[in-house]
Amino acid sequence: MIAQQIRFSLITIFFVLIGRHSFAQETIAIPEEPNIAFYELRGTNAFDIALGTSVINGDLVDPKFEIYSHIGYKRHLSPHLVLDFGYHKFNLAYIDVYNEGFMSFDLNVEFLVLPHAQFSPFIFAGAGFNASNHFKETASKIQGGAGLECVVSNQFALKLYTDYNYVSSDTLDGLEGGASDDTYFRIAFGANFYFGGAKKKAKILEDYSTEIESNSITDDKNRPKL
């Protein structure tokens, strides 16, 4: 019941996020110079949080959607390229059979498609370490996913994303069987809190102003005298 409410809430929030994008375009002034726009909207660093649901794909039947939460840190290597480290806490369950708490520590490389725009899709992939509660069972994993981000005010963005996790273990659900290792999916709604980049922004503004002045002087020289 809780998981169904979470899924419904995430879908509702997704459409609100799309609608908010149109409103945000009218309330946030975006500079013409793209690199300045990135630092106005976002920043070189970000803390992010998220809440959602997780579901296992293993050896048993009737998987159940369970609670999932996340906290992490992002570092922009460039406006497009992001290094993302996150801690994830979640449960994996089957109806009336199995319910176990897990955590994962993930390192991803993220690609932000439109870093100079308020609304942008993003994709990510990486590797991580998966562990059950109290580290009773551990395994390495790889993951990948995609999402949408909308900046609703300067340096604050909402996002909706999903990821797919392939674990190098077939006993994630307490049962070893089948031809492949266990996997799970997560979907969540969250927020990015951006900060940093003031020095880079100032340098870009200085270079941009110098370029405008230089072009203005050139135009004055080339302008025919009356």
TORPA-4810 file (N, C-alpha, C, O; in nm, 3 decimals):
<nodes>
NODE_1_0.083_-0.120_0.000_0.000_0.000_0.000_0.087_0.125_0.000_0.063_0.219_-0.076_M
NODE_2_0.188_0.126_0.087_0.279_0.241_0.093_0.353_0.259_-0.039_0.369_0.370_-0.088_I
NODE_3_0.397_0.144_-0.096_0.471_0.151_-0.222_0.383_0.205_-0.334_0.431_0.280_-0.419_A
NODE_4_0.255_0.167_-0.336_0.164_0.217_-0.438_0.146_0.367_-0.424_0.141_0.439_-0.524_Q
NODE_5_0.137_0.414_-0.300_0.125_0.558_-0.276_0.251_0.631_-0.322_0.243_0.741_-0.377_Q
NODE_6_0.367_0.570_-0.300_0.494_0.631_-0.343_0.497_0.642_-0.495_0.534_0.747_-0.549_I
NODE_7_0.460_0.533_-0.564_0.461_0.536_-0.711_0.365_0.641_-0.764_0.398_0.714_-0.858_R
NODE_8_0.245_0.649_-0.706_0.147_0.748_-0.750_0.200_0.889_-0.726_0.185_0.977_-0.811_F
NODE_9_0.263_0.911_-0.611_0.318_1.042_-0.578_0.429_1.082_-0.675_0.436_1.197_-0.718_S
NODE_10_0.516_0.986_-0.710_0.625_1.015_-0.802_0.573_1.052_-0.940_0.625_1.144_-1.004_L
NODE_11_0.470_0.981_-0.987_0.411_1.012_-1.117_0.349_1.151_-1.115_0.365_1.230_-1.208_I
NODE_12_0.276_1.182_-1.005_0.216_1.314_-0.991_0.322_1.423_-0.990_0.307_1.525_-1.057_T
NODE_13_0.429_1.402_-0.914_0.537_1.500_-0.905_0.604_1.520_-1.040_0.646_1.631_-1.072_I
NODE_14_0.614_1.414_-1.119_0.675_1.423_-1.252_0.600_1.524_-1.338_0.661_1.609_-1.403_F
NODE_15_0.467_1.514_-1.339_0.388_1.607_-1.420_0.392_1.748_-1.363_0.389_1.846_-1.439_F
NODE_16_0.399_1.760_-1.231_0.415_1.891_-1.169_0.549_1.952_-1.210_0.558_2.072_-1.236_V
NODE_17_0.653_1.869_-1.215_0.786_1.914_-1.254_0.786_1.967_-1.396_0.848_2.070_-1.424_L
NODE_18_0.716_1.897_-1.488_0.707_1.943_-1.626_0.635_2.078_-1.632_0.679_2.169_-1.702_I
NODE_19_0.524_2.090_-1.557_0.449_2.214_-1.555_0.528_2.328_-1.494_0.521_2.441_-1.541_G
NODE_20_0.603_2.298_-1.389_0.682_2.400_-1.320_0.791_2.455_-1.411_0.832_2.570_-1.397_R
NODE_21_0.837_2.373_-1.505_0.941_2.417_-1.598_0.893_2.539_-1.677_0.968_2.634_-1.696_H
NODE_22_0.767_2.535_-1.724_0.713_2.647_-1.800_0.706_2.772_-1.715_0.736_2.882_-1.762_S
NODE_23_0.666_2.756_-1.588_0.660_2.870_-1.497_0.799_2.924_-1.467_0.820_3.045_-1.461_F
NODE_24_0.896_2.831_-1.447_1.031_2.871_-1.410_1.097_2.952_-1.521_1.177_3.041_-1.493_A
NODE_25_1.063_2.921_-1.646_1.121_2.994_-1.758_1.088_3.143_-1.749_1.165_3.228_-1.794_Q
NODE_26_0.971_3.174_-1.691_0.928_3.313_-1.683_0.986_3.384_-1.562_0.989_3.507_-1.558_E
NODE_27_1.033_3.308_-1.462_1.076_3.370_-1.337_1.227_3.377_-1.320_1.275_3.452_-1.235_T
NODE_28_1.303_3.301_-1.398_1.448_3.303_-1.388_1.508_3.362_-1.515_1.484_3.310_-1.624_I
NODE_29_1.584_3.469_-1.501_1.649_3.531_-1.616_1.776_3.455_-1.649_1.863_3.438_-1.564_A
NODE_30_1.786_3.409_-1.774_1.902_3.333_-1.817_1.988_3.420_-1.908_1.940_3.467_-2.011_I
NODE_31_2.114_3.444_-1.872_2.202_3.527_-1.956_2.222_3.466_-2.094_2.207_3.346_-2.113_P
NODE_32_2.255_3.552_-2.191_2.275_3.506_-2.327_2.400_3.421_-2.340_2.403_3.326_-2.418_E
NODE_33_2.503_3.453_-2.263_2.628_3.377_-2.269_2.608_3.243_-2.198_2.581_3.241_-2.078_E
NODE_34_2.619_3.128_-2.272_2.586_2.996_-2.215_2.660_2.961_-2.088_2.600_2.911_-1.993_P
NODE_35_2.792_2.986_-2.084_2.870_2.947_-1.966_2.829_3.025_-1.841_2.835_2.973_-1.730_N
NODE_36_2.789_3.151_-1.861_2.738_3.229_-1.748_2.606_3.170_-1.701_2.579_3.164_-1.581_I
NODE_37_2.523_3.127_-1.795_2.393_3.067_-1.762_2.409_2.946_-1.673_2.330_2.926_-1.581_A
NODE_38_2.511_2.864_-1.699_2.534_2.745_-1.616_2.558_2.784_-1.471_2.500_2.723_-1.381_F
NODE_39_2.641_2.885_-1.447_2.674_2.924_-1.310_2.560_3.002_-1.244_2.549_3.004_-1.122_Y
NODE_40_2.476_3.067_-1.324_2.358_3.132_-1.269_2.257_3.028_-1.220_2.196_3.044_-1.115_E
NODE_41_2.240_2.922_-1.298_2.140_2.821_-1.267_2.192_2.716_-1.169_2.120_2.675_-1.078_L
NODE_42_2.316_2.673_-1.188_2.370_2.561_-1.111_2.499_2.603_-1.040_2.507_2.716_-0.990_R
NODE_43_2.597_2.517_-1.034_2.723_2.547_-0.968_2.818_2.431_-0.986_2.783_2.330_-1.048_G
NODE_44_2.938_2.444_-0.933_3.039_2.340_-0.953_3.022_2.222_-0.858_3.079_2.116_-0.881_T
NODE_45_2.942_2.240_-0.752_2.919_2.132_-0.656_2.770_2.124_-0.625_2.694_2.218_-0.648_N
NODE_46_2.730_2.009_-0.570_2.590_1.994_-0.529_2.577_1.883_-0.426_2.644_1.780_-0.434_A
NODE_47_2.490_1.907_-0.330_2.443_1.801_-0.242_2.306_1.761_-0.294_2.225_1.846_-0.333_F
NODE_48_2.279_1.631_-0.294_2.149_1.587_-0.344_2.085_1.485_-0.249_2.153_1.406_-0.185_D
NODE_49_1.952_1.491_-0.242_1.874_1.398_-0.163_1.760_1.345_-0.249_1.720_1.410_-0.346_I
NODE_50_1.707_1.229_-0.215_1.597_1.172_-0.292_1.522_1.069_-0.208_1.576_1.010_-0.115_A
NODE_51_1.396_1.050_-0.243_1.311_0.951_-0.178_1.227_0.883_-0.285_1.172_0.948_-0.373_L
NODE_52_1.218_0.750_-0.277_1.142_0.679_-0.379_1.114_0.535_-0.341_1.087_0.503_-0.226_G
NODE_53_1.121_0.449_-0.442_1.086_0.310_-0.422_1.185_0.220_-0.496_1.245_0.261_-0.595_T
NODE_54_1.201_0.096_-0.447_1.293_-0.001_-0.507_1.221_-0.134_-0.525_1.129_-0.166_-0.450_S
NODE_55_1.264_-0.212_-0.624_1.203_-0.342_-0.648_1.309_-0.438_-0.702_1.393_-0.400_-0.784_V
NODE_56_1.305_-0.562_-0.655_1.405_-0.662_-0.692_1.359_-0.744_-0.813_1.240_-0.762_-0.835_I
NODE_57_1.456_-0.792_-0.888_1.432_-0.888_-0.996_1.524_-1.006_-0.968_1.640_-1.007_-1.009_N
NODE_58_1.470_-1.107_-0.897_1.552_-1.220_-0.854_1.492_-1.354_-0.887_1.434_-1.373_-0.994_G
NODE_59_1.505_-1.448_-0.793_1.466_-1.586_-0.820_1.326_-1.621_-0.771_1.274_-1.728_-0.805_D
NODE_60_1.264_-1.534_-0.692_1.130_-1.561_-0.640_1.025_-1.485_-0.720_1.058_-1.403_-0.806_L
NODE_61_0.898_-1.514_-0.691_0.789_-1.448_-0.763_0.726_-1.343_-0.672_0.750_-1.342_-0.551_V
NODE_62_0.644_-1.256_-0.731_0.572_-1.150_-0.661_0.664_-1.052_-0.588_0.654_-1.036_-0.467_D
NODE_63_0.754_-0.985_-0.662_0.835_-0.881_-0.598_0.748_-0.765_-0.551_0.642_-0.738_-0.608_P
NODE_64_0.792_-0.698_-0.448_0.715_-0.591_-0.385_0.794_-0.461_-0.388_0.914_-0.461_-0.359_K
NODE_65_0.728_-0.351_-0.422_0.793_-0.221_-0.418_0.811_-0.179_-0.272_0.719_-0.186_-0.191_F
NODE_66_0.934_-0.135_-0.241_0.966_-0.097_-0.104_1.029_0.043_-0.100_1.055_0.104_-0.204_E
NODE_67_1.053_0.093_0.020_1.102_0.229_0.039_1.250_0.241_0.000_1.328_0.147_0.017_I
NODE_68_1.287_0.358_-0.052_1.425_0.386_-0.094_1.458_0.532_-0.065_1.376_0.620_-0.091_Y
NODE_69_1.577_0.557_-0.013_1.622_0.694_0.012_1.769_0.709_-0.029_1.842_0.611_-0.040_S
NODE_70_1.809_0.833_-0.052_1.943_0.858_-0.105_1.995_0.994_-0.059_1.919_1.090_-0.046_H
NODE_71_2.124_1.000_-0.034_2.193_1.126_-0.010_2.329_1.119_-0.079_2.393_1.014_-0.078_I
NODE_72_2.374_1.230_-0.138_2.499_1.222_-0.213_2.564_1.357_-0.236_2.515_1.461_-0.191_G
NODE_73_2.676_1.353_-0.306_2.753_1.472_-0.340_2.793_1.464_-0.487_2.835_1.359_-0.534_Y
NODE_74_2.779_1.576_-0.559_2.814_1.584_-0.700_2.924_1.688_-0.720_2.926_1.792_-0.654_K
NODE_75_3.013_1.658_-0.812_3.118_1.752_-0.850_3.120_1.766_-1.001_3.144_1.669_-1.072_R
NODE_76_3.094_1.888_-1.051_3.096_1.914_-1.195_3.240_1.928_-1.243_3.309_2.024_-1.206_H
NODE_77_3.286_1.834_-1.324_3.417_1.846_-1.387_3.411_1.944_-1.502_3.511_2.007_-1.537_L
NODE_78_3.294_1.958_-1.561_3.262_2.056_-1.664_3.111_2.074_-1.657_3.044_1.999_-1.586_S
NODE_79_3.054_2.172_-1.729_2.908_2.186_-1.724_2.834_2.058_-1.761_2.728_2.030_-1.705_P
NODE_80_2.887_1.981_-1.855_2.820_1.858_-1.897_2.854_1.737_-1.810_2.768_1.653_-1.786_H
NODE_81_2.977_1.728_-1.764_3.027_1.606_-1.701_3.031_1.620_-1.549_3.084_1.716_-1.494_L
NODE_82_2.972_1.519_-1.481_2.957_1.523_-1.336_3.010_1.394_-1.273_2.985_1.285_-1.324_V
NODE_83_3.082_1.408_-1.163_3.123_1.294_-1.081_3.030_1.290_-0.961_3.017_1.388_-0.888_L
NODE_84_2.965_1.175_-0.939_2.858_1.165_-0.839_2.884_1.049_-0.744_2.894_0.934_-0.786_D
NODE_85_2.896_1.081_-0.614_2.910_0.977_-0.512_2.786_0.979_-0.423_2.745_1.084_-0.375_F
NODE_86_2.726_0.860_-0.402_2.602_0.856_-0.326_2.591_0.739_-0.232_2.647_0.631_-0.255_G
NODE_87_2.517_0.762_-0.123_2.481_0.657_-0.027_2.333_0.631_-0.044_2.252_0.724_-0.041_Y
NODE_88_2.296_0.504_-0.061_2.158_0.465_-0.086_2.112_0.365_0.019_2.183_0.269_0.049_H
NODE_89_1.995_0.389_0.076_1.937_0.297_0.174_1.800_0.253_0.124_1.717_0.336_0.087_K
NODE_90_1.776_0.121_0.122_1.653_0.071_0.061_1.622_-0.070_0.110_1.707_-0.136_0.170_F
NODE_91_1.501_-0.115_0.084_1.459_-0.251_0.113_1.425_-0.323_-0.017_1.379_-0.261_-0.113_N
NODE_92_1.449_-0.454_-0.019_1.410_-0.540_-0.130_1.319_-0.649_-0.072_1.349_-0.707_0.032_L
NODE_93_1.207_-0.675_-0.141_1.108_-0.764_-0.080_1.028_-0.840_-0.184_1.014_-0.800_-0.300_A
NODE_94_0.975_-0.955_-0.137_0.872_-1.031_-0.208_0.751_-1.040_-0.116_0.767_-1.049_0.006_Y
NODE_95_0.632_-1.037_-0.172_0.509_-1.037_-0.093_0.500_-1.161_-0.005_0.502_-1.274_-0.054_I
NODE_96_0.490_-1.139_0.126_0.469_-1.243_0.228_0.584_-1.345_0.237_0.568_-1.448_0.303_D
NODE_97_0.697_-1.318_0.173_0.805_-1.418_0.172_0.937_-1.361_0.224_1.005_-1.425_0.304_V
NODE_98_0.971_-1.241_0.179_1.108_-1.191_0.203_1.106_-1.040_0.209_1.039_-0.975_0.128_Y
NODE_99_1.179_-0.984_0.304_1.196_-0.839_0.313_1.326_-0.811_0.387_1.340_-0.841_0.506_N
NODE_100_1.422_-0.754_0.316_1.554_-0.731_0.374_1.601_-0.590_0.344_1.578_-0.537_0.235_E
NODE_101_1.667_-0.530_0.442_1.723_-0.397_0.423_1.862_-0.402_0.362_1.942_-0.490_0.395_G
NODE_102_1.890_-0.307_0.272_2.019_-0.300_0.203_2.068_-0.157_0.199_1.994_-0.062_0.225_F
NODE_103_2.195_-0.144_0.167_2.256_-0.014_0.139_2.353_-0.030_0.023_2.403_-0.140_-0.002_M
NODE_104_2.378_0.078_-0.046_2.480_0.074_-0.151_2.557_0.205_-0.153_2.503_0.311_-0.123_S
NODE_105_2.684_0.195_-0.190_2.772_0.310_-0.205_2.811_0.315_-0.353_2.885_0.229_-0.401_F
NODE_106_2.761_0.416_-0.424_2.775_0.420_-0.569_2.861_0.537_-0.615_2.853_0.647_-0.560_D
NODE_107_2.943_0.511_-0.715_3.021_0.615_-0.781_2.981_0.616_-0.928_3.001_0.517_-0.998_L
NODE_108_2.925_0.728_-0.974_2.876_0.739_-1.111_2.941_0.854_-1.186_2.982_0.954_-1.126_N
NODE_109_2.949_0.838_-1.315_2.981_0.948_-1.405_2.850_0.988_-1.471_2.783_0.905_-1.534_V
NODE_110_2.813_1.113_-1.456_2.684_1.162_-1.506_2.705_1.260_-1.621_2.800_1.338_-1.621_E
NODE_111_2.617_1.254_-1.719_2.622_1.348_-1.832_2.494_1.429_-1.832_2.385_1.375_-1.852_F
NODE_112_2.508_1.561_-1.808_2.394_1.653_-1.810_2.380_1.707_-1.952_2.469_1.777_-2.002_L
NODE_113_2.270_1.675_-2.017_2.256_1.703_-2.160_2.250_1.853_-2.189_2.314_1.900_-2.283_V
NODE_114_2.173_1.928_-2.110_2.154_2.071_-2.135_2.191_2.152_-2.009_2.102_2.202_-1.940_L
NODE_115_2.319_2.163_-1.979_2.360_2.229_-1.853_2.330_2.378_-1.847_2.329_2.436_-1.739_P
NODE_116_2.307_2.442_-1.963_2.282_2.586_-1.966_2.134_2.618_-1.971_2.095_2.734_-1.984_H
NODE_117_2.050_2.515_-1.960_1.905_2.533_-1.962_1.845_2.494_-1.828_1.905_2.418_-1.752_A
NODE_118_1.727_2.547_-1.799_1.662_2.516_-1.672_1.618_2.370_-1.666_1.623_2.307_-1.560_Q
NODE_119_1.575_2.316_-1.777_1.521_2.180_-1.782_1.615_2.093_-1.864_1.644_2.125_-1.980_F
NODE_120_1.664_1.983_-1.806_1.760_1.900_-1.877_1.746_1.752_-1.841_1.731_1.718_-1.724_S
NODE_121_1.751_1.666_-1.942_1.766_1.522_-1.913_1.910_1.493_-1.874_2.000_1.571_-1.905_P
NODE_122_1.933_1.381_-1.805_2.068_1.338_-1.773_2.074_1.186_-1.771_1.974_1.119_-1.746_F
NODE_123_2.193_1.133_-1.798_2.217_0.990_-1.793_2.341_0.965_-1.707_2.425_1.053_-1.692_I
NODE_124_2.351_0.846_-1.649_2.466_0.816_-1.564_2.494_0.666_-1.563_2.407_0.584_-1.591_F
NODE_125_2.617_0.633_-1.528_2.659_0.493_-1.517_2.779_0.487_-1.424_2.853_0.585_-1.409_A
NODE_126_2.798_0.370_-1.361_2.911_0.357_-1.272_2.915_0.223_-1.202_2.853_0.126_-1.247_G
NODE_127_2.987_0.218_-1.093_3.003_0.095_-1.015_2.977_0.126_-0.868_2.982_0.241_-0.825_A
NODE_128_2.950_0.020_-0.791_2.921_0.043_-0.651_2.944_-0.081_-0.566_2.986_-0.186_-0.615_G
NODE_129_2.915_-0.064_-0.438_2.930_-0.171_-0.339_2.797_-0.189_-0.270_2.743_-0.095_-0.212_F
NODE_130_2.743_-0.310_-0.275_2.612_-0.341_-0.220_2.627_-0.422_-0.092_2.711_-0.512_-0.085_N
NODE_131_2.545_-0.391_0.011_2.555_-0.463_0.139_2.419_-0.471_0.206_2.341_-0.375_0.202_A
NODE_132_2.390_-0.585_0.266_2.268_-0.599_0.346_2.293_-0.532_0.481_2.405_-0.496_0.513_S
NODE_133_2.187_-0.517_0.560_2.200_-0.456_0.693_2.305_-0.529_0.776_2.314_-0.651_0.775_N
NODE_134_2.385_-0.450_0.847_2.494_-0.501_0.931_2.602_-0.573_0.849_2.684_-0.647_0.904_H
NODE_135_2.602_-0.552_0.717_2.704_-0.607_0.626_2.710_-0.760_0.634_2.818_-0.820_0.625_F
NODE_136_2.594_-0.823_0.652_2.590_-0.970_0.656_2.619_-1.030_0.518_2.675_-1.139_0.508_K
NODE_137_2.582_-0.958_0.415_2.610_-1.002_0.278_2.655_-0.882_0.196_2.590_-0.778_0.198_E
NODE_138_2.766_-0.896_0.125_2.819_-0.786_0.044_2.850_-0.835_-0.097_2.875_-0.953_-0.120_T
NODE_139_2.848_-0.742_-0.190_2.879_-0.775_-0.330_2.905_-0.647_-0.408_2.849_-0.542_-0.376_A
NODE_140_2.987_-0.655_-0.509_3.007_-0.541_-0.599_2.892_-0.536_-0.698_2.817_-0.632_-0.713_S
NODE_141_2.879_-0.424_-0.766_2.772_-0.410_-0.864_2.807_-0.302_-0.966_2.899_-0.224_-0.946_K
NODE_142_2.732_-0.300_-1.073_2.738_-0.192_-1.170_2.597_-0.138_-1.186_2.499_-0.209_-1.163_I
NODE_143_2.587_-0.013_-1.226_2.455_0.048_-1.239_2.453_0.153_-1.348_2.558_0.204_-1.390_Q
NODE_144_2.334_0.185_-1.393_2.316_0.290_-1.491_2.173_0.341_-1.483_2.084_0.270_-1.435_G
NODE_145_2.152_0.462_-1.529_2.017_0.516_-1.521_2.002_0.646_-1.597_2.093_0.690_-1.668_G
NODE_146_1.885_0.707_-1.582_1.853_0.831_-1.651_1.750_0.908_-1.571_1.681_0.852_-1.486_A
NODE_147_1.741_1.038_-1.599_1.644_1.119_-1.528_1.623_1.254_-1.592_1.677_1.283_-1.699_G
NODE_148_1.543_1.336_-1.526_1.512_1.471_-1.569_1.534_1.566_-1.452_1.498_1.535_-1.339_L
NODE_149_1.595_1.681_-1.480_1.619_1.782_-1.378_1.558_1.915_-1.421_1.566_1.953_-1.537_E
NODE_150_1.495_1.984_-1.325_1.438_2.116_-1.352_1.483_2.213_-1.244_1.455_2.194_-1.126_C
NODE_151_1.554_2.319_-1.285_1.597_2.423_-1.191_1.477_2.514_-1.165_1.428_2.581_-1.256_V
NODE_152_1.430_2.518_-1.041_1.311_2.597_-1.006_1.348_2.732_-0.945_1.266_2.824_-0.945_V
NODE_153_1.469_2.745_-0.895_1.523_2.874_-0.853_1.674_2.862_-0.863_1.728_2.752_-0.871_S
NODE_154_1.743_2.976_-0.861_1.888_2.972_-0.880_1.955_2.877_-0.781_1.941_2.892_-0.660_N
NODE_155_2.029_2.778_-0.837_2.107_2.681_-0.761_2.021_2.585_-0.678_2.070_2.526_-0.581_Q
NODE_156_1.896_2.569_-0.715_1.810_2.468_-0.652_1.728_2.400_-0.761_1.655_2.466_-0.836_F
NODE_157_1.739_2.267_-0.771_1.672_2.194_-0.877_1.598_2.072_-0.822_1.641_2.010_-0.724_A
NODE_158_1.488_2.038_-0.886_1.415_1.916_-0.858_1.446_1.814_-0.967_1.475_1.852_-1.081_L
NODE_159_1.441_1.687_-0.933_1.474_1.584_-1.032_1.392_1.458_-1.010_1.346_1.430_-0.899_K
NODE_160_1.374_1.383_-1.117_1.311_1.252_-1.115_1.401_1.158_-1.192_1.439_1.188_-1.305_L
NODE_161_1.436_1.043_-1.132_1.529_0.953_-1.200_1.501_0.808_-1.166_1.430_0.777_-1.071_Y
NODE_162_1.557_0.720_-1.247_1.549_0.576_-1.221_1.684_0.514_-1.253_1.758_0.564_-1.337_T
NODE_163_1.716_0.403_-1.184_1.841_0.333_-1.215_1.821_0.182_-1.213_1.729_0.130_-1.150_D
NODE_164_1.910_0.113_-1.283_1.911_-0.033_-1.292_2.043_-0.081_-1.231_2.150_-0.031_-1.267_Y
NODE_165_2.036_-0.178_-1.140_2.153_-0.225_-1.067_2.173_-0.375_-1.087_2.084_-0.455_-1.059_N
NODE_166_2.291_-0.411_-1.137_2.326_-0.552_-1.159_2.430_-0.591_-1.054_2.542_-0.540_-1.053_Y
NODE_167_2.392_-0.682_-0.965_2.476_-0.722_-0.852_2.551_-0.851_-0.885_2.493_-0.943_-0.942_V
NODE_168_2.678_-0.857_-0.849_2.759_-0.977_-0.877_2.734_-1.084_-0.770_2.828_-1.136_-0.710_S
NODE_169_2.607_-1.115_-0.748_2.566_-1.217_-0.651_2.428_-1.269_-0.690_2.343_-1.193_-0.736_S
NODE_170_2.406_-1.399_-0.671_2.275_-1.457_-0.698_2.200_-1.489_-0.569_2.099_-1.558_-0.571_D
NODE_171_2.251_-1.437_-0.456_2.186_-1.465_-0.328_2.132_-1.338_-0.263_2.115_-1.332_-0.141_T
NODE_172_2.106_-1.238_-0.345_2.053_-1.113_-0.292_1.918_-1.134_-0.224_1.886_-1.068_-0.126_L
NODE_173_1.839_-1.228_-0.277_1.707_-1.258_-0.221_1.709_-1.380_-0.129_1.603_-1.433_-0.094_D
NODE_174_1.829_-1.424_-0.088_1.840_-1.538_0.002_1.828_-1.672_-0.066_1.828_-1.775_0.001_G
NODE_175_1.818_-1.672_-0.198_1.803_-1.797_-0.273_1.894_-1.795_-0.394_1.895_-1.698_-0.469_L
NODE_176_1.971_-1.901_-0.414_2.058_-1.913_-0.531_1.990_-2.002_-0.634_1.965_-2.120_-0.608_E
NODE_177_1.961_-1.946_-0.748_1.892_-2.020_-0.853_1.887_-1.938_-0.980_1.910_-1.817_-0.977_G
NODE_178_1.857_-2.003_-1.092_1.852_-1.932_-1.219_1.988_-1.921_-1.283_2.089_-1.963_-1.228_G
NODE_179_1.987_-1.863_-1.403_2.110_-1.858_-1.482_2.187_-1.727_-1.467_2.299_-1.716_-1.517_A
NODE_180_2.130_-1.629_-1.399_2.197_-1.499_-1.389_2.192_-1.447_-1.246_2.116_-1.497_-1.162_S
NODE_181_2.274_-1.344_-1.218_2.276_-1.282_-1.086_2.152_-1.194_-1.067_2.081_-1.163_-1.163_D
NODE_182_2.130_-1.153_-0.943_2.011_-1.074_-0.911_2.030_-0.927_-0.952_2.142_-0.876_-0.958_D
NODE_183_1.920_-0.862_-0.979_1.920_-0.720_-1.015_1.808_-0.649_-0.939_1.718_-0.713_-0.884_T
NODE_184_1.813_-0.518_-0.938_1.701_-0.441_-0.882_1.694_-0.304_-0.948_1.792_-0.254_-1.004_Y
NODE_185_1.576_-0.244_-0.939_1.549_-0.113_-0.995_1.513_-0.016_-0.883_1.460_-0.056_-0.779_F
NODE_186_1.543_0.111_-0.905_1.503_0.215_-0.812_1.449_0.334_-0.891_1.500_0.366_-0.999_R
NODE_187_1.348_0.399_-0.837_1.297_0.522_-0.896_1.271_0.621_-0.782_1.219_0.583_-0.678_I
NODE_188_1.309_0.747_-0.803_1.299_0.842_-0.692_1.281_0.985_-0.742_1.315_1.019_-0.856_A
NODE_189_1.227_1.066_-0.654_1.214_1.210_-0.674_1.304_1.278_-0.572_1.306_1.241_-0.455_F
NODE_190_1.379_1.379_-0.617_1.472_1.441_-0.525_1.504_1.585_-0.560_1.436_1.647_-0.642_G
NODE_191_1.610_1.637_-0.497_1.651_1.775_-0.517_1.803_1.785_-0.519_1.872_1.711_-0.449_A
NODE_192_1.854_1.878_-0.599_1.996_1.912_-0.603_2.014_2.052_-0.546_1.948_2.146_-0.588_N
NODE_193_2.105_2.065_-0.448_2.137_2.195_-0.389_2.277_2.234_-0.436_2.377_2.185_-0.384_F
NODE_194_2.284_2.322_-0.536_2.410_2.360_-0.597_2.481_2.469_-0.519_2.417_2.551_-0.452_Y
NODE_195_2.613_2.470_-0.527_2.693_2.578_-0.468_2.830_2.579_-0.536_2.868_2.483_-0.603_F
NODE_196_2.904_2.688_-0.518_3.038_2.699_-0.574_3.039_2.754_-0.715_2.935_2.765_-0.781_G
NODE_197_3.158_2.789_-0.760_3.176_2.838_-0.896_3.179_2.988_-0.910_3.178_3.039_-1.022_G
NODE_198_3.183_3.062_-0.798_3.180_3.209_-0.804_3.302_3.265_-0.878_3.289_3.359_-0.957_A
NODE_199_3.421_3.208_-0.853_3.543_3.258_-0.918_3.540_3.232_-1.069_3.579_3.317_-1.149_K
NODE_200_3.492_3.113_-1.106_3.484_3.082_-1.250_3.383_3.171_-1.319_3.405_3.216_-1.431_K
NODE_201_3.271_3.197_-1.251_3.169_3.285_-1.307_3.225_3.426_-1.327_3.203_3.488_-1.430_K
NODE_202_3.300_3.476_-1.227_3.357_3.610_-1.236_3.457_3.619_-1.351_3.462_3.720_-1.422_A
NODE_203_3.536_3.514_-1.370_3.634_3.512_-1.479_3.564_3.513_-1.614_3.608_3.583_-1.706_K
NODE_204_3.456_3.436_-1.628_3.380_3.432_-1.753_3.318_3.567_-1.782_3.320_3.614_-1.896_I
NODE_205_3.262_3.630_-1.678_3.202_3.763_-1.695_3.305_3.865_-1.738_3.278_3.950_-1.823_L
NODE_206_3.425_3.858_-1.680_3.533_3.950_-1.716_3.574_3.931_-1.861_3.588_4.028_-1.936_E
NODE_207_3.593_3.804_-1.902_3.630_3.776_-2.041_3.519_3.818_-2.137_3.546_3.869_-2.246_D
NODE_208_3.394_3.796_-2.096_3.279_3.829_-2.180_3.270_3.980_-2.200_3.243_4.027_-2.310_Y
NODE_209_3.292_4.058_-2.091_3.288_4.203_-2.099_3.401_4.256_-2.187_3.382_4.350_-2.265_S
NODE_210_3.520_4.195_-2.173_3.635_4.235_-2.256_3.607_4.210_-2.403_3.642_4.291_-2.489_T
NODE_211_3.543_4.097_-2.432_3.512_4.064_-2.572_3.412_4.162_-2.630_3.425_4.204_-2.745_E
NODE_212_3.311_4.199_-2.551_3.211_4.295_-2.598_3.275_4.430_-2.626_3.246_4.493_-2.727_I
NODE_213_3.362_4.475_-2.534_3.430_4.603_-2.552_3.519_4.600_-2.675_3.526_4.697_-2.751_E
NODE_214_3.588_4.486_-2.696_3.676_4.473_-2.811_3.597_4.477_-2.941_3.639_4.542_-3.037_S
NODE_215_3.484_4.409_-2.943_3.400_4.410_-3.063_3.343_4.549_-3.089_3.328_4.590_-3.204_N
NODE_216_3.311_4.621_-2.980_3.257_4.756_-2.994_3.361_4.850_-3.054_3.328_4.932_-3.141_S
NODE_217_3.485_4.839_-3.009_3.593_4.923_-3.061_3.617_4.892_-3.209_3.636_4.983_-3.289_I
NODE_218_3.616_4.763_-3.244_3.635_4.721_-3.384_3.525_4.775_-3.473_3.551_4.821_-3.584_T
NODE_219_3.401_4.769_-3.422_3.289_4.819_-3.501_3.301_4.971_-3.522_3.268_5.021_-3.629_D
NODE_220_3.348_5.043_-3.419_3.364_5.189_-3.432_3.467_5.223_-3.537_3.451_5.319_-3.612_D
NODE_221_3.576_5.143_-3.543_3.682_5.170_-3.641_3.634_5.143_-3.783_3.670_5.214_-3.877_K
NODE_222_3.551_5.038_-3.797_3.505_5.000_-3.930_3.383_5.079_-3.975_3.343_5.070_-4.091_N
NODE_223_3.322_5.157_-3.885_3.203_5.232_-3.921_3.243_5.348_-4.013_3.332_5.426_-3.978_R
NODE_224_3.178_5.361_-4.128_3.214_5.470_-4.223_3.183_5.607_-4.162_3.082_5.625_-4.094_P
NODE_225_3.271_5.703_-4.189_3.251_5.839_-4.139_3.157_5.915_-4.231_3.165_5.903_-4.354_K
NODE_226_3.069_5.993_-4.172_2.972_6.070_-4.250_3.027_6.206_-4.284_2.960_6.286_-4.350_L
</nodes>
